[in-house]
Amino acid sequence: MDQKGYRRGSFQSATSDEDMLEIAGASMDFSMADDDPPLDREMGGFSSYNGGGVNGTSTMMDFLEEPLPGVGTYEDFNTIDWVREKSRDRDRHREITNRSKESTWALLHSVSDAFSGWLLMLLIGLLAGSLAGLIDISAHWMTDLKEGVCLAGFWFNHEHCCWKSNTTFTDRDKCPEWKSWSQLILGHGEGAFAYILNYFMYVIWALMFSLLAVLLVKGFAPYACGSGIPEIKTILSGFIIRGYLGKWTLVIKTITLVLAVSSGLSLGKEGPLVHVACCCGNILCHLFTKYRKNEAKRREVLSAAAAAGVSVAFGAPIGGVLFSLEEVSYYFPLKTLWRSFFAALVAAFTLRSINPFGNSRLVLFYVEFHMPWHLLELVPFILLGIFGGLWGAFFIRSNIAWCRRRKTTRLGKYPVLEVFVVTAITAILAFPNEYTRMSTSELISELFNDCGILDSSQLCEYVNDFNSTKGDDLPDRAAGPGVYTAMWQLALALIMKVFITIFTFGMKVPSGLFIPSMAVGAIAGRLLGVAVEQLAFYHHDWAIFSGWCSQGADCITPGLYAMVGAAACLGGVTRMTVSLVVIMFELTGGLEYIVPLMAAAMTSKWVADAIGREGIYDAHIRLNGYPFLEAKEEFSHKTRAMDVMRPRKNDPPLTVITQDSMTVEDVETIVTKTTYSGYPVVVSRASQRLVGFVLRRDLIISIENARKKQDGIVSTSVICFTDYCPPLPPSSPSVLKLRSILDLSPFTVTDETPMEIVVDIFRKLGLRQCLVTHNGKLLGIITKKDVLKHIAQMANQDPNSILFN
């Protein structure tokens, strides 16, 4: 993803990315809840205690109750402190619980605080479901607009237009109310000129939709491009990307997602729907104080919103919860599991109430199979799994190579031209083939379909022998000419989808990968399914068929093979397993097909992992240099903390602040001359005994505020980070007491600590930095970025790529 234009504002706001400690937020002192400020008489006549820089008078103020503006927040492109955020939330909850016993009003406040999480989930589900319904209806109508228009009402798509028509079932798509562009302009729809006109109109509409989408993204919301899942994974791990989940991103992503899907590009709306749902969650968080002011609590909400997004994308609430747990979430407590389930349920119910497809289903390609599968069919199912793994590994390598080329060459400077060219090629190649001309969701629906008596599709043009038909079940039959024609068209569609998707995913338009991957697998599965079906029909006396597939029996379901192939290819690209199987199971509504799905999903993962360990989202995270610490990979190298910490040999000494001997001018000089995001506080430079850790942002805000609001604070004022400052001459200026912004419990390890333990600490506690000591003396510091660079170095990768650039 080209970052030029991708981020707004300067990254170098207050810290340098190269030197930053992955922290630029403000740190609260965890122990302040029970730490009362000293009384005036205990301060030796000094009235300079400022409660964190709020007040310079003798009035004592609780820093946690009345924080300064900006303290406790984070700068853009920095990592949150999970430990501090959770500690603050526990303090807040403890205070509310204690006050609830004092009055009825406080009790009501406590109840409303407990209920606010569920209310927020309800609102997220309602909004995500409504937006998904709007996107589905709009995309369906605009996709059909490329081929014609409804005279009964231009707002009807092709299917809705023909609902009230008196045409027969076989001619249901040729109703008089629906006119193709050639019929509308020329008065007839037959002949070469009519075909050329329809072709021309199809390409023109596709180009108009895609160009409008890329121009809106480029002009109003650069963050609205792509699928959004790599960035959401990074945000959920604690990274701050301002505006990525904002209201402008939501509005533009919703509009451009409809345009991109309608243009016929090889992309889907399922991945971007997760981004849309997370935008809804982030915006609605601002209605509730406990989520607005706590970044860790907000990320719990975003995990639930991601589940709601998958729920409306596939009509799979349980699959959505498992997707959030398995694929995107970094921290997923039990409470979040319940709330994710509730949000996914509400979102699915809302979408079902809207009924965007008019078939009482949540997705276009819902299907039900009735015939059981046989044990011997596991062989072709596993073959589909192998194909899915190979396709997944091939796609990831090819797409990442193309995206890297886009980032490092002049190609990235022309996103509009790139979208124009890819759309033109896609539309020109797609129109002659009916299986690429239709929307990808309709194609998957067609491939999943189990042929019945009334089906008029080419895929169902078998040679019928109605004497052997028993009820609704049709026996395996010989393929007619229509089936063979469809096979050739599907083979060409497979080749086109395989290659065009590589260049489409990652362009500057909203683009999901779920649907194109499923389409590739569904085509391959249908081709294999028809081949096995015909083999069984013509050679039912073979040993492998004789026991279970006799002549005249309905034993092979090609649609099931398409479904298994879709699961295999999606698994090969994303490396999902459990959530993938559950999503596909919820799509089909058949419990008995879980084993084939599991076999294909696991095989595809094994094959793809043997070629490359990363899924597509992890690969894009690494390509973009996001500071994401993968929890699934083990660190097995025998290095120690001293090998990774800074400063290293021949580096300048670690910049530190002393607890009670530096003036305001000294600290301001350090802040001005360095770009670090935080500084260790020590007893003295000679002893290097660690006292705590203070953040750059806190220092700047507190000093500026004290200069403005507290009398007697000048450049020569001593800054004191302890409860009691050493006595100073009476003529000395007021002391600036900043104990309340000092973190007295920073995480520390010794210099001999194995790095595998350090990496585990960073992963499981979500740390931003860890101080290194030797016999109680401060030696250095390890930041999250240092850990990521070390992991990359151990994997023979470029350590300087771990940088948000």
C-alpha positions, 0 to 999 in steps of 0.5 A, a space after each residue: 500500500 503506497 503511503 504517499 497520501 495514505 496518511 494525513 499530517 506529519 508523522 514527526 509530530 513530537 517524536 522521531 519514529 526512528 528513535 521513538 520508544 513506541 510510546 508517546 502517550 501520557 502515563 499515569 502513576 498506577 499507585 495514585 489511587 491511594 496516594 494522597 498529596 502531602 499537606 502544605 505544612 508537610 512540605 516545609 513551607 513550599 506551596 508548589 505541589 501542583 497535582 500534576 501541573 493543574 494548580 500552583 496554589 495550596 489547593 490540593 487536586 487529585 490528578 486522576 479526577 481532573 487530568 490536564 487536557 492531553 494527559 492520558 492520550 496518545 499521539 498519532 502512529 504510536 502504541 498504547 500502554 495496555 497495562 496502564 489503560 487496564 489499571 485506569 479502568 480498574 480504578 474507575 470501576 472500583 471508584 464507581 462501585 464504592 460510590 454506589 453504596 452512598 446514594 441512589 443516584 450513584 447506584 443508578 450511575 453504577 447500573 448504567 455504567 454496567 449496562 452501557 457496554 451492552 447498549 453500545 453493542 446494540 447500537 453497533 449491531 443496528 448501525 452495521 446491519 443497516 449499512 450492510 443492507 444499504 451496501 447490498 441493495 445499492 451494489 446489486 442495483 448498480 451492478 445490473 445498471 451496467 447491462 440495462 435499466 428497469 422501465 417500471 422504475 429505474 431503482 429496481 435491479 434486474 431481479 426485482 424488476 421481473 418479479 411482477 412479470 407474467 413471463 414463464 419461469 425459464 424466461 424469468 430474466 427476459 421480462 419486458 419491463 427490463 431493457 438492455 441498453 441496446 434495446 433502449 437505444 436501438 429498439 432491439 437487442 439482437 445482432 452484432 451492433 447491439 452486442 457491441 453497444 451493450 459491450 461498450 456501455 458495460 465498459 463505460 459504466 465500469 470505468 465510471 464507477 471505479 474512477 468515481 471510487 478512486 477519486 473519492 478515496 484520494 480526495 476525501 479519505 485516503 484510509 478508505 482504500 484496501 480491505 482494512 483488515 491488516 490495519 484493524 489487526 494493527 489497531 487492535 494490537 494497540 497501535 494508534 492510526 488517527 482517522 482510520 476509523 473516523 466518520 469521513 472514512 466511514 462515509 467514503 468507504 461505504 459509498 466507494 465500496 458500492 462503486 468498487 463492487 459495482 464496477 466489476 473489479 475482482 474484489 469483494 465487499 466482505 473484508 471492507 464490511 469489517 472496516 465499516 463495522 469497526 468505524 461504526 464501533 469507534 464513532 459510537 464509542 464517543 457516546 460513552 465516557 468509559 470507552 471514549 477515554 480508555 483506549 484498551 476498552 475501545 479495542 474490546 468494542 472494536 473486536 466485537 464490531 469486527 465480529 458484527 462485520 463478518 456476521 453481516 458479510 456472510 450471514 454467519 454470527 457465530 463465524 463472525 465471533 470466531 473470526 474476530 477471535 482467531 484472525 483480528 483480535 489481540 486481546 479477547 477476554 471472556 466478556 468481549 466474547 459475549 458482547 461480540 456474540 450479541 453485536 453479531 446477533 443484532 447485526 444479523 437480525 437487522 440485515 435479515 429485517 432489511 432483506 436486501 436480496 428478497 430471498 429471506 437470506 443474509 447472503 446471495 449465495 446461501 445454499 442447501 444440499 440434501 445428499 450425503 457425501 461418501 468417505 471416498 469423496 475425501 480424496 477429491 476434497 483433499 485435492 481441492 485443499 492442496 489446490 487451495 494451499 498452492 493458490 493461496 501461497 502463489 497469490 500472497 507472493 505475487 500480490 506482495 511482489 506487485 504491491 512492493 513494486 507499487 510502493 517503490 516505483 513511479 507506479 504508486 504515484 498514479 493510483 487513478 491511472 492504475 485503477 483505470 487500466 485494471 478496470 478497463 482490462 477487467 471489463 473488456 475481458 469479463 463481458 464476453 464470458 457470462 460467468 465473469 460478466 455477472 457479479 462474483 457473488 452471483 457466480 458463487 451462487 451459481 456454482 454452489 447451486 445443486 441442479 434441480 428440474 427447473 434450473 435453466 442454467 447452462 451448468 444444469 443442461 444435462 441429458 434428462 431421462 425422466 423415467 428414472 426421476 424419483 421425486 425431487 432428487 435427480 439421478 446423476 446424468 450425462 452432461 449435455 452440450 451446455 455443461 461442456 460449454 460452461 466448463 470451457 467458460 469456467 476454465 477461462 474464468 478461472 484463469 482470469 480470476 487467478 491473475 487479475 485478482 493479484 493486481 486488483 487487491 491493494 489498489 486505492 479503492 475498497 477491496 476485499 479478498 474473501 469473495 475473489 478467493 472463494 470464486 477461484 476455489 468454487 470454479 475449481 471445485 465445480 470443474 472437479 465435481 462435474 468431472 467426478 460426477 461424469 466419471 461415476 456416471 459412465 464408470 459406475 461399475 468401477 470398484 471405487 463406485 460400485 459400493 455406493 454409486 449405482 446406476 440411476 443414483 444421485 451420489 455426486 453433488 458438484 455444488 458441494 465440491 464448489 463449496 469445499 473448493 471455495 473454503 480451501 482457497 479462502 483458507 489458503 489465502 487467509 490461513 483461517 481454519 475454525 472460523 472459516 469452517 463455521 462460516 461455510 457451515 452457516 452458509 450451507 446450513 448442513 452439519 454433515 458437510 463439516 468434515 469435508 470442509 475441515 479436511 479441505 481447510 486444514 490441507 490448504 493451511 498445511 500446504 500454504 504454510 509449507 511454502 510460506 508462513 504468513 497469511 495475506 493480512 500478516 504479509 501486508 502488515 509486514 509490507 507496510 511496516 506496522 509495529 505488530 507483534 505476532 502472537 502465533 509465532 514462537 521465538 526460539 533464538 538464544 539471545 539475551 536482553 543485553 543483546 537487544 537493549 539500547 544504548 549499545 556499544 559505542 552509543 551515547 549513554 542513556 538519557 535520564 532525568 534525576 528525581 530531584 536535582 534538575 531544573 525546568 531548564 535542564 529538562 526542557 533542554 533534554 526534551 528539545 535536544 532528543 526525540 525520545 518519547 520517554 525518559 527513565 527517572 533515576 536517583 542520581 546520575 552517579 547511582 543510576 538507581 531506577 525510580 520510575 519512568 516519565 513520558 515526554 508528552 506528560 513533561 511538556 504538558 505539565 511544564 507548560 501548564 505550570 508556567 501558565 497557571 502556577 506562580 513562581 515557576 521559572 526556568 531555574 525551578 527545581 523539578 521534583 519527582 518524589 513526595 518530599 523534595 530536599 530543602 532549598 534556600 528561602 530565596 529559591 523559586 518554587 519547586 515544580 512537583 511532578 510525582 503524579 505523572 511518574 510511573 513508579 512501576 515500570 516493567 524491568 528485566 535484568 540484562 541476562 533475561 532470555 529474549 524469548 521471555 522478553 518477547 512473551 512479556 511484550 506479547 502478553 502484556 502489550 508493553 511499549 517499553 521495558 527497562 533493563 537493569 543490572 544489580 538494581 542499576 539502570 543499564 538500558 531500555 528495550 522498546 516494542 520496535 527494538 523487539 520487532 527489529 530483533 525478530 526480523 533480524 533473526 529471521 534474516 529480514 531487513 530490520 529497518 522495515 519495521 517502521 511505519 513509513 
